[in-house]
Amino acid sequence: MNEVATLIESTLDERELAWERTGDGRYAVTLPGTHKLKTVCNLMVGDHALAIEAFVMRQPDERREELWAWLLQRNARLYGVAFAIDKAGDVYLTGRVPLHAVTADELDRLLGSVLTYADESFDTMLEIGFGAAIRREWAWRVKRGEPLDNLRAFEHLVNPS
């Protein structure tokens, strides 16, 4: 485990990623995104495997089955991690890699996968699971003259062309 922990720490430092040790063989890595501004990826070194887990989105307010189907279809094209839900319905990316397969390049690919999948999927996931809330927020902001900057990605939900 010490070899893998050392490899993880040196790789995170070399890639200039923000990280912290959260326990023995446990790390929280902050991955900056564009759509999902920040994804915290937890790395947990076990006896035989490196576990990867990142929270992506809280449970949807609506259209759960549609979101679950979309995530399952997306899983077929993912590398190293897959979308999963917990008992509450919150969405995560999770994966496991045997310790003997953990290299600096593989860790970089896995973290890149987490960042890419969380970031690229985020707006679609919000549209499916929170469309009504987004439309209510848009209307509330328009009514009060509040800025819409962080809602622009969802303008098509309120102004279909």
Backbone bond lengths (Angstrom), bond angles and torsions (degrees), N, CA, C in turn:
res aa  C-N    CA-C-N  psi(-1)  N-CA   C-N-CA  omega(-1)  CA-C   N-CA-C  phi
1 M - - - 1.454 - - 1.530 110.72 -
2 N 1.317 118.46 -37.42 1.456 120.99 -178.62 1.517 112.54 -60.30
3 E 1.340 116.99 -38.22 1.462 120.51 178.95 1.523 110.86 -63.58
4 V 1.319 116.62 -43.94 1.462 120.95 -179.56 1.529 109.80 -67.82
5 A 1.326 117.51 -41.65 1.468 120.61 178.51 1.521 110.59 -61.23
6 T 1.316 117.51 -42.86 1.467 121.73 177.96 1.520 110.31 -62.81
7 L 1.329 116.39 -43.18 1.464 121.17 178.14 1.525 110.62 -61.29
8 I 1.317 117.02 -45.29 1.463 120.85 179.71 1.526 109.97 -59.78
9 E 1.307 117.76 -50.39 1.467 121.33 -177.71 1.522 111.80 -60.95
10 S 1.325 117.63 -45.00 1.463 119.62 -179.48 1.529 111.17 -66.52
11 T 1.333 117.05 -38.68 1.467 120.66 179.08 1.525 110.89 -65.16
12 L 1.330 117.23 -44.27 1.465 120.14 179.46 1.520 110.92 -63.39
13 D 1.329 116.72 -39.80 1.473 120.61 177.31 1.525 111.18 -65.63
14 E 1.339 117.33 -46.07 1.469 121.50 179.84 1.526 111.26 -60.56
15 R 1.332 117.13 -36.52 1.467 121.24 -178.90 1.528 111.51 -84.58
16 E 1.338 115.58 0.02 1.472 122.94 178.54 1.530 111.86 55.93
17 L 1.332 115.13 43.30 1.464 120.81 177.38 1.521 109.88 -94.27
18 A 1.318 115.95 145.63 1.463 121.12 175.43 1.518 107.97 -76.25
19 W 1.316 117.16 126.46 1.461 120.56 -178.79 1.513 109.71 -152.05
20 E 1.328 114.13 161.31 1.454 120.30 173.78 1.521 109.08 -145.83
21 R 1.305 115.32 149.71 1.457 121.37 175.79 1.519 106.35 -82.25
22 T 1.323 116.89 126.88 1.468 121.01 -177.89 1.521 112.10 -109.33
23 G 1.299 116.61 3.31 1.462 122.29 179.77 1.507 108.20 166.03
24 D 1.314 116.25 -177.50 1.452 120.81 179.27 1.524 109.51 -66.77
25 G 1.338 116.56 113.52 1.462 120.69 -179.44 1.513 114.38 71.65
26 R 1.329 116.80 20.11 1.474 121.32 -178.64 1.527 108.82 -125.86
27 Y 1.337 114.89 136.06 1.462 120.81 -176.26 1.517 110.15 -138.04
28 A 1.318 115.67 145.94 1.465 122.47 171.67 1.528 106.35 -116.00
29 V 1.327 115.87 118.97 1.460 122.66 -177.21 1.524 107.87 -112.51
30 T 1.326 117.37 127.28 1.455 121.59 179.57 1.523 108.91 -94.97
31 L 1.333 115.56 119.11 1.459 122.32 -179.19 1.526 109.01 -106.92
32 P 1.336 117.69 119.16 1.467 120.51 -178.87 1.525 111.46 -80.39
33 G 1.330 116.56 134.82 1.455 120.48 -179.00 1.518 112.53 -123.79
34 T 1.310 115.40 -173.39 1.460 122.58 179.32 1.522 110.97 -106.99
35 H 1.322 117.65 -51.04 1.461 122.40 179.50 1.525 110.15 -85.35
36 K 1.303 116.39 -51.53 1.465 122.86 171.19 1.517 103.65 -97.36
37 L 1.298 116.24 105.59 1.459 120.72 -167.65 1.523 114.21 -60.96
38 K 1.337 116.61 -27.83 1.457 119.63 -178.73 1.521 108.62 -151.27
39 T 1.331 115.77 131.67 1.453 121.41 174.23 1.521 107.30 -123.48
40 V 1.316 116.59 123.42 1.460 120.60 176.67 1.521 107.72 -93.65
41 C 1.317 114.90 121.19 1.459 122.13 -178.34 1.525 108.31 -108.43
42 N 1.313 116.32 122.25 1.461 121.41 178.08 1.516 109.47 -94.16
43 L 1.332 115.20 131.30 1.459 122.51 175.61 1.519 106.90 -113.46
44 M 1.331 116.30 129.14 1.465 120.62 -177.84 1.516 108.77 -130.16
45 V 1.332 115.46 113.81 1.452 121.23 -179.85 1.520 108.24 -84.42
46 G 1.332 115.68 118.18 1.459 121.02 177.58 1.520 110.66 -103.89
47 D 1.305 116.04 -170.68 1.466 120.55 179.93 1.527 112.36 -67.10
48 H 1.341 116.53 -32.30 1.460 119.62 -174.57 1.525 114.15 -127.15
49 A 1.333 117.36 -14.07 1.463 119.51 -174.56 1.519 111.19 -148.04
50 L 1.329 114.33 157.44 1.452 122.51 170.92 1.521 106.68 -97.49
51 A 1.321 117.01 120.33 1.465 121.28 177.05 1.523 108.54 -95.21
52 I 1.324 115.23 142.44 1.460 122.51 179.90 1.517 106.85 -124.92
53 E 1.328 116.40 133.54 1.461 120.15 179.65 1.513 108.95 -149.36
54 A 1.317 116.30 131.68 1.459 121.57 178.12 1.525 109.76 -138.80
55 F 1.317 116.48 127.52 1.458 121.58 174.30 1.520 107.72 -70.89
56 V 1.334 116.50 133.02 1.462 120.53 -179.84 1.531 111.44 -110.93
57 M 1.348 116.86 -46.43 1.462 119.32 -174.62 1.529 109.49 -160.52
58 R 1.327 115.96 145.58 1.462 119.01 175.82 1.523 109.29 -70.99
59 Q 1.322 115.55 167.89 1.459 120.17 -177.01 1.533 110.27 -55.72
60 P 1.325 116.84 140.64 1.469 119.75 -179.02 1.526 111.68 -71.06
61 D 1.326 114.97 152.29 1.468 121.47 176.96 1.527 111.78 -80.47
62 E 1.324 116.10 -25.61 1.468 120.97 -173.56 1.530 110.39 -148.42
63 R 1.318 116.26 164.84 1.466 124.39 172.16 1.540 112.31 51.83
64 R 1.323 115.77 41.36 1.472 121.25 -178.28 1.532 112.22 -56.13
65 E 1.324 115.96 -49.72 1.460 119.10 -176.71 1.526 111.28 -61.04
66 E 1.321 117.35 -37.06 1.461 120.69 177.59 1.531 110.58 -64.87
67 L 1.334 116.23 -41.82 1.462 119.80 178.00 1.522 110.90 -65.10
68 W 1.344 117.60 -44.40 1.465 119.98 -179.93 1.528 110.15 -60.59
69 A 1.320 117.72 -42.90 1.465 121.35 178.83 1.533 110.40 -62.22
70 W 1.318 116.85 -42.72 1.473 120.89 179.29 1.525 110.22 -61.99
71 L 1.338 116.62 -42.75 1.467 120.49 -179.99 1.527 111.17 -65.04
72 L 1.340 117.30 -42.97 1.464 120.25 179.38 1.531 111.65 -63.05
73 Q 1.321 116.81 -40.19 1.463 119.95 177.28 1.520 110.53 -64.79
74 R 1.308 116.46 -39.39 1.475 121.73 179.08 1.526 110.52 -65.72
75 N 1.342 117.55 -37.59 1.463 121.60 -178.06 1.527 112.52 -54.15
76 A 1.296 117.34 -31.96 1.464 121.25 -176.85 1.527 112.32 -63.24
77 R 1.320 117.72 -18.56 1.463 121.31 -176.44 1.532 113.10 -110.95
78 L 1.323 118.75 6.17 1.459 121.32 -174.40 1.528 112.09 -91.14
79 Y 1.323 115.37 154.07 1.460 122.15 177.67 1.525 110.19 -110.63
80 G 1.311 117.33 124.78 1.458 122.47 168.94 1.515 117.51 79.12
81 V 1.310 117.38 -23.89 1.459 122.12 179.35 1.518 108.59 -138.88
82 A 1.321 115.96 165.12 1.463 120.85 178.13 1.522 108.36 -143.20
83 F 1.317 116.25 153.96 1.454 120.08 174.41 1.522 109.04 -71.36
84 A 1.332 115.66 142.90 1.461 122.42 177.91 1.518 107.65 -146.38
85 I 1.326 116.20 161.17 1.461 120.83 174.95 1.525 108.60 -123.47
86 D 1.325 115.31 150.66 1.464 119.04 175.69 1.527 109.23 -95.52
87 K 1.325 117.47 -174.56 1.466 121.31 -177.13 1.518 113.00 -60.45
88 A 1.327 117.14 -30.35 1.462 120.72 179.62 1.526 112.00 -79.88
89 G 1.342 117.34 -15.34 1.456 120.84 -177.22 1.516 113.39 97.48
90 D 1.355 117.55 4.01 1.460 120.80 175.35 1.525 109.17 -67.38
91 V 1.326 116.71 147.73 1.459 122.50 -174.92 1.532 110.30 -101.61
92 Y 1.322 115.30 133.78 1.463 123.42 179.33 1.519 109.94 -130.47
93 L 1.309 116.06 162.91 1.454 122.76 163.06 1.523 105.80 -108.34
94 T 1.319 117.65 130.76 1.459 121.03 -178.20 1.522 110.32 -136.25
95 G 1.321 114.88 154.20 1.452 119.63 177.10 1.516 110.81 -166.18
96 R 1.317 116.15 166.59 1.469 123.95 176.64 1.511 108.45 -140.44
97 V 1.333 114.90 138.07 1.456 121.46 178.25 1.523 107.74 -131.71
98 P 1.332 117.95 132.69 1.461 118.89 177.07 1.531 110.00 -59.08
99 L 1.314 116.54 142.89 1.466 120.14 -177.04 1.523 112.36 -57.54
100 H 1.324 117.91 -35.67 1.470 119.57 -178.74 1.535 112.10 -66.91
101 A 1.328 117.98 -16.54 1.465 121.88 -179.47 1.532 112.63 -94.23
102 V 1.328 117.55 -4.52 1.463 120.68 -177.07 1.523 109.51 -81.01
103 T 1.330 114.76 112.92 1.460 122.86 173.82 1.525 107.01 -126.70
104 A 1.314 116.79 171.44 1.466 120.08 177.99 1.528 110.33 -60.57
105 D 1.331 117.05 -43.47 1.469 120.33 -179.59 1.526 111.70 -66.40
106 E 1.341 116.78 -40.21 1.464 119.68 179.68 1.528 110.50 -67.25
107 L 1.314 117.48 -41.23 1.459 120.62 177.20 1.525 110.46 -61.61
108 D 1.321 116.42 -41.36 1.461 121.38 177.03 1.527 110.74 -61.12
109 R 1.334 117.56 -43.78 1.469 121.16 177.95 1.524 111.31 -63.04
110 L 1.326 116.79 -42.20 1.464 120.16 -178.99 1.525 111.38 -65.83
111 L 1.324 117.04 -45.10 1.464 119.68 177.91 1.525 110.61 -64.80
112 G 1.331 116.49 -37.81 1.466 120.34 175.71 1.515 111.68 -63.31
113 S 1.331 116.57 -38.03 1.464 120.37 177.03 1.521 110.65 -63.29
114 V 1.318 116.96 -47.73 1.466 120.79 179.70 1.517 109.79 -58.20
115 L 1.321 116.80 -48.93 1.471 120.14 -179.01 1.526 111.05 -61.21
116 T 1.313 116.53 -48.48 1.469 120.43 -177.79 1.519 111.83 -61.81
117 Y 1.317 117.22 -49.44 1.466 120.41 -175.49 1.528 111.69 -68.34
118 A 1.328 117.85 -40.31 1.468 120.14 178.41 1.522 110.06 -66.24
119 D 1.324 116.44 -45.24 1.464 121.17 -174.93 1.529 111.93 -71.53
120 E 1.327 117.50 -48.07 1.469 120.60 -176.94 1.523 112.47 -69.06
121 S 1.316 117.99 -27.36 1.462 121.73 -176.69 1.527 113.32 -90.25
122 F 1.304 117.17 -17.26 1.453 121.78 -167.43 1.528 113.71 -58.37
123 D 1.328 118.20 -50.12 1.470 120.29 -177.67 1.530 111.25 -62.22
124 T 1.332 117.34 -43.34 1.465 120.24 179.03 1.522 110.82 -63.26
125 M 1.330 116.35 -41.96 1.457 120.05 178.51 1.528 111.12 -62.03
126 L 1.329 117.01 -41.01 1.464 120.38 177.83 1.525 111.01 -65.22
127 E 1.323 117.07 -42.02 1.465 120.67 178.73 1.523 111.17 -58.79
128 I 1.325 115.87 -45.89 1.462 119.78 -177.90 1.523 110.70 -68.25
129 G 1.314 117.12 -48.02 1.458 121.03 -171.73 1.510 116.83 -89.55
130 F 1.345 116.90 -15.36 1.463 119.42 -174.97 1.528 112.59 -139.91
131 G 1.341 117.70 26.07 1.469 121.23 -177.46 1.514 113.40 -55.98
132 A 1.323 117.75 -44.76 1.471 120.65 -178.87 1.524 110.71 -65.05
133 A 1.311 117.73 -40.81 1.466 121.15 179.35 1.528 110.69 -66.03
134 I 1.323 116.79 -37.91 1.468 120.46 177.95 1.523 109.95 -64.08
135 R 1.341 116.89 -44.00 1.477 119.66 178.98 1.527 111.09 -64.04
136 R 1.336 118.08 -39.50 1.482 120.98 177.40 1.528 110.87 -64.26
137 E 1.326 116.73 -43.67 1.466 120.74 179.48 1.520 110.81 -63.27
138 W 1.329 116.66 -41.27 1.470 121.35 178.78 1.528 109.29 -59.91
139 A 1.327 116.89 -50.05 1.475 121.32 -178.73 1.523 110.72 -61.52
140 W 1.323 117.82 -42.17 1.464 121.98 179.68 1.531 110.43 -61.40
141 R 1.329 116.30 -43.83 1.466 119.69 -179.51 1.524 111.56 -67.71
142 V 1.320 116.82 -41.88 1.470 120.26 178.98 1.523 109.50 -61.61
143 K 1.322 117.31 -46.10 1.467 122.52 -178.85 1.529 111.55 -58.34
144 R 1.322 117.19 -37.03 1.460 121.84 -176.82 1.529 113.55 -97.91
145 G 1.315 117.69 0.18 1.459 120.96 -179.89 1.521 113.17 72.52
146 E 1.327 116.63 24.67 1.470 121.33 179.97 1.528 109.62 -80.44
147 P 1.336 116.97 154.68 1.475 119.60 179.05 1.534 112.14 -66.01
148 L 1.326 114.93 148.63 1.466 122.36 -178.63 1.532 111.67 -111.77
149 D 1.320 116.98 10.14 1.462 121.42 -171.79 1.529 113.27 -49.08
150 N 1.319 118.23 -51.79 1.467 119.19 -175.33 1.531 112.98 -80.50
151 L 1.323 117.58 2.73 1.470 121.09 175.18 1.531 112.43 -108.47
152 R 1.328 118.02 -3.04 1.472 121.33 -175.54 1.528 113.04 -55.15
153 A 1.326 118.09 -32.55 1.467 120.71 179.35 1.522 111.98 -62.49
154 F 1.340 116.42 -16.14 1.462 120.37 -176.26 1.526 112.16 -112.38
155 E 1.308 117.28 14.58 1.470 121.13 -178.21 1.529 111.83 -57.44
156 H 1.321 117.39 -33.11 1.469 121.05 -179.62 1.532 111.82 -64.46
157 L 1.333 118.10 -18.29 1.464 120.51 177.44 1.523 111.86 -75.52
158 V 1.331 116.58 -26.55 1.460 119.98 -178.28 1.527 112.52 -108.89
159 N 1.313 117.38 -21.60 1.457 122.75 178.53 1.514 110.25 -127.92
160 P 1.338 118.16 68.03 1.470 118.78 -178.44 1.525 110.15 -64.05
161 S 1.335 115.64 139.17 1.479 118.09 -179.17 1.500 111.34 -100.52
